[in-house]
Amino acid sequence: MLKIGIVGLPNVGKSTLFNALLKSPLAEAANFAFTTIDPNVGVVEVPDERLERLAEIEHSAKIIQPTIEFVDIAGLIRGAHKGEGLGNKFLANIREVDAIAMVVRSFKNDEVMHVEGKINPKDDIETVMTELVLADLETLSRRKLVVEKEARTDKEAAKTFEVLKKVEKVFEAGKPAETAGLDIDERKLVDDLHFLTLKPFLYVFNVSEDEITEDPGDLIDRFELEGVVSEDRTLVVSALVEAELATFDNEKDRSDYLADLGVEEAGLNKLVKKAYGVLNLKSFLTAGEMEARAWTFREGMTIREAVGAIHSDFSKKFIKADVVGYEDFVRCQGWVGAKNMGTVRLEGKEYLVQDGDVVYVHHS
């Protein structure tokens, strides 16, 4: 399951956004630092509209949507890497996520204090990233002492030592590990260190209701963030609007409310799309009498690797798979029609699964 950490300085709207995403007041939100002490964890369904159609065609008994786990982590302050505030607790929890959604405060509200005393997204981002880089540098330094001794007699340790030195250079320049340009093999050598700044970041700007239609690029220009964040990893949401959306019981009311604001989709949808994008995630589908379901896989996976999400035995004992694209599956009205019309392909273990593939696995 995809796991995203929601992080940022205190009082930027993390817990309000978390509650809105889950449509539940699990996280306390208040006007003082460290309201969130232990991480709040919640699982959210990611609606895939294709499943409704598949279930209708195959008369599936139920629909199972893909899910994302969100973790609302305690606010970060300067000195967190040394244990200031709730730093140690924050950093321990964030190491477990796949991607980091950094909530950055853009809205002005005199009744909600800012821990730094002013609204400055650029400074806020730099504060959070600096603390993460310093925490990673400490992790690296401890490992480097051990690996340096092992490298004298062990070739694998020698390779790891060179990678650590490469990453150390960017840390000393105050930059995240992601900028070190590590290839796949180099990343594997330091995977067990769980560098915080090697995870993909999304920047979630929490704006006021009247700013919700602002383009991410315009926001980047306004706060002089060019070179600090990229537009393809930036999204604009209003935690208060998301909280209001969470109170509606049906989709029509939600759509009407968004339309009145001039917004096409809710913040959760935008966040999910961005997360899937930075992690290169897609979905393949299964459909039958029991259920219609979407399964998440990483782009570039073989079908043998991807179907391990269904059951580990499917990868181990994979023989072949029936595959048909979603559009063809709908056009042919299901498996029987697709087979009769010759649109079902028989694929072997090296086939690269595609988004929207409807799959039936044959295994020993």
C-alpha positions in Angstrom: 0.0 0.0 0.0 1.2 3.5 -0.9 2.2 5.4 2.2 2.4 9.2 2.3 3.7 11.3 5.2 2.1 14.7 5.7 4.7 17.0 7.2 5.5 20.6 7.8 6.0 23.3 10.4 3.4 23.5 13.3 0.1 25.3 12.5 0.3 25.0 8.7 -2.9 23.0 8.4 -1.5 19.4 8.3 -4.0 18.0 10.7 -7.0 19.9 9.2 -6.0 18.5 5.8 -5.5 15.0 7.2 -9.0 15.1 8.8 -10.5 16.3 5.6 -8.9 13.5 3.5 -10.2 10.9 5.9 -13.5 12.6 6.5 -12.9 12.0 10.2 -11.6 14.2 13.1 -8.8 11.7 14.0 -6.2 14.4 14.4 -6.6 17.3 16.8 -6.1 20.7 15.2 -5.4 23.6 17.5 -3.6 27.0 17.5 -0.4 25.9 19.2 2.6 23.9 18.3 2.8 20.1 18.8 -0.9 19.4 18.9 -0.1 16.2 17.0 2.3 14.2 19.1 1.9 10.7 18.0 1.4 10.2 14.3 -2.2 9.8 13.1 -2.6 7.1 10.5 -5.5 6.7 8.2 -6.3 4.7 5.0 -8.2 6.4 2.2 -9.8 4.7 -0.8 -8.7 6.0 -4.2 -11.7 5.9 -6.5 -11.1 4.3 -9.9 -14.1 5.0 -12.0 -13.3 2.1 -14.3 -14.2 -0.4 -11.6 -17.9 0.5 -11.6 -18.1 -0.4 -15.3 -16.2 -3.6 -14.9 -18.4 -4.7 -12.0 -21.5 -4.0 -14.0 -20.3 -6.0 -17.0 -19.0 -9.0 -15.0 -21.8 -8.8 -12.3 -19.1 -8.6 -9.6 -20.4 -9.0 -6.0 -18.2 -6.2 -4.8 -15.8 -3.5 -5.8 -12.4 -3.0 -4.1 -10.7 0.3 -4.7 -7.0 0.9 -4.3 -6.0 2.6 -1.0 -3.4 5.0 0.2 -2.2 5.3 3.8 -1.7 8.8 5.1 0.4 9.6 8.2 0.0 13.0 9.9 3.3 13.6 11.6 4.2 16.0 14.4 5.2 19.5 13.4 8.8 20.2 12.7 10.9 23.1 14.1 14.4 24.3 13.8 16.8 21.9 15.6 14.6 18.9 15.1 17.5 16.8 13.9 19.0 17.4 17.4 15.8 16.4 19.1 14.3 19.9 19.5 10.5 20.0 19.9 9.3 16.6 18.8 12.2 16.2 16.3 13.3 12.6 17.1 9.7 11.3 17.1 9.0 13.2 13.8 12.1 11.8 12.1 11.5 8.2 13.2 8.0 8.2 11.8 8.8 9.9 8.5 11.4 7.2 7.6 8.6 4.7 7.0 6.7 6.5 4.2 7.1 6.2 0.4 6.7 9.9 -0.4 6.5 13.1 1.6 3.8 15.7 1.2 5.1 18.9 2.7 2.3 21.2 3.7 3.3 24.8 3.2 1.3 27.7 4.7 0.3 30.4 2.3 -2.9 31.6 4.0 -3.0 34.6 6.3 -4.9 34.4 9.6 -4.0 36.5 12.6 -5.9 34.0 14.9 -3.6 31.2 13.8 0.0 31.8 15.0 2.9 30.9 12.7 5.8 29.3 14.6 8.3 31.5 12.8 6.2 34.7 13.3 5.7 35.4 9.6 4.2 33.8 6.5 7.1 33.0 4.2 6.8 29.7 2.2 10.3 29.8 1.0 11.8 30.0 4.5 9.4 27.3 5.7 10.4 24.9 3.0 14.1 25.6 3.6 13.7 25.1 7.4 12.0 21.7 6.9 14.5 20.5 4.2 17.5 21.7 6.2 16.4 19.7 9.2 15.9 16.6 7.1 19.3 17.0 5.4 21.1 17.4 8.8 19.3 14.3 10.1 20.4 12.3 7.0 23.9 13.6 7.5 24.0 12.2 11.0 22.7 8.9 9.8 25.3 8.8 7.0 28.1 9.7 9.3 27.4 6.8 11.7 27.2 4.3 8.8 30.3 5.7 7.2 32.5 5.0 10.3 31.5 1.3 10.1 31.7 0.9 6.3 35.1 2.6 6.1 36.7 -0.2 8.1 34.9 -2.9 6.2 35.8 -1.4 2.8 39.5 -2.4 3.3 38.7 -6.1 2.9 35.2 -6.2 1.4 34.5 -5.1 -2.2 30.8 -4.6 -1.6 31.5 -2.4 1.4 34.0 -0.5 -0.7 31.3 0.3 -3.3 28.9 1.4 -0.5 31.7 3.7 0.9 32.0 5.4 -2.4 28.3 6.0 -2.6 28.2 7.4 0.9 31.0 9.9 0.0 29.0 10.9 -3.0 25.9 11.6 -1.0 27.9 13.3 1.8 29.1 15.9 -0.7 25.5 17.0 -1.5 24.6 17.0 2.2 27.5 19.2 3.1 26.3 21.6 0.4 22.9 21.7 2.2 21.2 19.7 -0.6 18.9 16.7 -0.4 20.1 13.2 -1.3 17.8 13.2 -4.3 20.2 15.6 -6.0 23.2 13.2 -5.7 22.2 11.5 -9.0 22.4 8.0 -7.7 21.6 5.2 -10.2 19.5 2.2 -9.3 22.4 0.1 -8.1 23.8 2.9 -6.0 20.4 3.4 -4.4 20.2 -0.3 -3.4 23.5 0.0 -1.5 22.1 2.7 0.8 18.4 1.6 0.8 18.6 0.3 4.4 19.6 3.8 5.6 16.2 5.2 4.6 17.5 8.6 3.8 14.6 11.1 4.3 15.7 13.3 1.5 16.0 10.5 -1.0 12.2 10.2 -0.9 10.1 12.0 -3.5 8.6 15.3 -2.2 5.2 16.9 -3.0 4.6 20.5 -2.0 1.1 21.1 -0.8 0.4 24.9 -0.5 -2.4 25.5 1.9 -4.1 28.6 0.6 -7.2 30.6 1.7 -10.5 30.0 -0.1 -10.1 33.0 -2.4 -6.7 31.8 -3.6 -7.8 28.2 -4.4 -7.9 28.7 -8.2 -4.3 30.0 -8.3 -2.1 28.3 -10.7 0.9 26.5 -9.1 3.3 28.2 -11.5 1.9 31.7 -10.5 2.3 30.8 -6.8 5.9 29.7 -7.4 6.6 33.1 -9.0 4.8 35.0 -6.3 6.9 33.5 -3.5 10.1 33.4 -5.5 10.3 29.6 -5.3 11.8 28.9 -8.8 14.7 26.5 -8.3 13.3 25.5 -4.8 10.2 23.5 -5.9 9.1 22.3 -9.3 5.6 22.9 -10.7 5.0 19.2 -11.5 5.4 18.5 -7.8 3.4 21.4 -6.5 -0.3 21.6 -5.8 -2.7 24.2 -4.4 -5.3 23.2 -1.9 -7.3 24.8 0.9 -7.5 22.6 4.0 -10.7 24.5 5.0 -12.4 23.9 1.7 -11.4 20.2 1.9 -12.8 20.1 5.4 -16.1 21.5 4.1 -16.2 19.0 1.3 -15.9 16.2 3.8 -19.2 17.2 5.4 -21.2 16.5 2.2 -23.0 13.2 1.9 -23.2 12.8 -1.9 -21.0 13.5 -4.9 -23.4 15.9 -6.5 -23.2 18.3 -3.6 -19.4 18.1 -3.6 -19.2 18.7 -7.3 -21.6 21.7 -7.1 -19.6 23.2 -4.2 -16.3 22.8 -6.2 -17.9 24.3 -9.3 -19.1 27.4 -7.3 -15.4 27.9 -6.2 -14.2 27.4 -9.8 -12.3 24.3 -8.9 -12.4 21.1 -11.1 -11.3 18.5 -8.5 -10.8 18.0 -4.8 -7.4 18.2 -3.1 -7.4 14.5 -2.4 -7.6 13.7 -6.1 -4.9 16.1 -7.0 -2.6 14.7 -4.2 -3.2 11.2 -5.3 -2.4 12.0 -9.0 0.8 13.8 -8.0 1.8 11.0 -5.7 1.2 8.3 -8.4 3.1 10.5 -10.8 6.3 11.0 -8.8 6.4 7.3 -7.8 5.6 6.1 -11.4 2.6 4.1 -10.1 -0.2 2.8 -12.3 -3.1 0.4 -11.9 -4.0 -2.9 -13.6 -7.5 -4.4 -13.1 -9.1 -7.7 -12.3 -12.8 -8.5 -12.8 -15.0 -11.5 -12.1 -18.1 -12.7 -10.2 -16.4 -12.2 -6.8 -15.0 -8.7 -7.3 -13.8 -6.0 -9.5 -10.5 -4.6 -8.2 -7.6 -2.2 -9.0 -4.0 -3.2 -8.2 -1.2 -0.7 -7.9 2.1 -1.4 -9.7 5.3 0.5 -10.6 5.7 1.5 -14.2 8.2 -0.8 -16.0 7.2 -3.9 -14.0 6.8 -7.2 -15.7 3.4 -8.9 -15.3 5.0 -11.6 -13.2 6.3 -9.0 -10.7 3.0 -6.9 -10.8 0.7 -9.8 -10.0 2.6 -10.5 -6.8 0.3 -7.7 -5.4 -2.6 -10.1 -5.7 -0.8 -13.0 -4.0 2.9 -13.8 -3.7 2.2 -17.3 -5.2 1.1 -15.7 -8.4 4.6 -14.4 -9.0 6.3 -17.6 -7.8 4.1 -20.0 -9.8 3.2 -17.7 -12.8 2.6 -19.5 -16.1 0.9 -17.0 -18.3 -1.9 -14.3 -18.2 -4.9 -13.4 -20.2 -4.7 -9.6 -20.9 -7.1 -7.2 -22.5 -7.1 -3.4 -22.4 -9.8 -1.7 -20.5 -11.4 0.0 -23.5 -11.5 -3.3 -25.4 -12.9 -5.1 -22.4 -15.8 -2.6 -22.1 -16.4 -2.6 -25.9 -16.6 -6.4 -25.9 -18.7 -6.5 -22.8 -16.4 -8.6 -20.7 -14.2 -11.7 -20.8 -16.5 -13.9 -23.0 -17.0 -11.2 -25.6 -13.3 -10.2 -25.6 -12.3 -13.8 -26.2 -14.9 -14.3 -29.0 -13.7 -11.1 -30.7 -10.0 -12.1 -30.4 -9.0 -9.1 -28.3 -7.6 -11.2 -25.4 -3.8 -11.6 -25.5 -1.9 -14.4 -23.9 1.2 -12.8 -22.3 4.3 -14.4 -20.7 6.2 -13.4 -17.6 8.3 -10.7 -19.3 5.3 -8.7 -20.6 5.4 -5.1 -19.2 2.0 -4.5 -17.7 0.2 -1.3 -18.7 -2.2 1.0 -16.9 -5.8 -0.3 -17.4 -4.8 -3.8 -18.4 -7.6 -6.2 -17.3 -5.7 -9.4 -16.2 -6.5 -13.0 -15.5 -3.5 -15.0 -14.1 -2.8 -18.7 -14.9 -0.5 -20.2 -12.3 0.6 -23.7 -11.2 
